[in-house]
Amino acid sequence: AYKMRAEDSMRETEMIRALGVDIRNGVTIGRDVSLEQLEREYDAIFLGVGLGETDDLNIEADNIRRCADALSFIEKTKTNGFDHVQIGTQVAVIGGGNTAIDVATAARRLGAEVVYMIYRRSREEMSAFDYEYELAKVDGVTFVWQAAPVRVVPDARGRAQGLVCVKTELGPPDSSSRRSFRPIPGSEFTLEVDMVVRALGQKKLAFLQDIPNLKLDGGKVVVNAETMQTANPKYFAGGDCVNGGGEVVDAVAHGKRAARGIHAALAAQQRGVAHA
């Protein structure tokens, strides 16, 4: 909410409507409309679907209140406004990316007295941008490096009152090109917190596998970098489903590039028909 206000997004949405764009809300591909139907009705299809739900923690946290995922937390700051978002006094944010920084910074600005950001690797392996990291430091976020969550401790009413973590030891790089880590036996410690937010990244969308001839690389859509056209020439794509998670400005740039690519592709089709 401190980066982009909801009213700014709504103003841009209305500007798009004024251009004649028909926005259909509440429509799910595969339930309300099939891919086959879209392909029959439209000459080009742009995939701007982003990513899926926040990755699971796979720790003992089920049915414990005041445990949330990053997307739900951020959504509340956008739709409800800062004045109507409940926040803990001491908050633990689990993750080391830009989304985790967003949550941690928002929590501090919402009034949390202490915000811990727990990351299993070191600062050097952190995926968050440098300026995001500096912003979080200015806002007073406390970074807990080389620590992995083990379980959330509930109070008598089933609310989070602590987060047990274990210290980690770094090893050689793994498949992510960052240094691997392993828990250090006997190094567990507990952070006294009354709210836990997981911000571990987002899942890739499985339905993309159902699109014929669409090429994926690690769940991300492969495109021509100049036109944003996919291996299926009818489909174009941009944003997080292509880069795995970036900034709004990246998605906007992809959209503009794809618009030019779609225009060029359809114009070429029309020329081909005219010369046939």
Order of alpha helices (4+ residues) and beta strands (2+ residues): alpha-alpha-beta-beta-alpha-beta-alpha-beta-alpha-beta-beta-beta-beta-beta-beta-beta-beta-beta-alpha-alpha
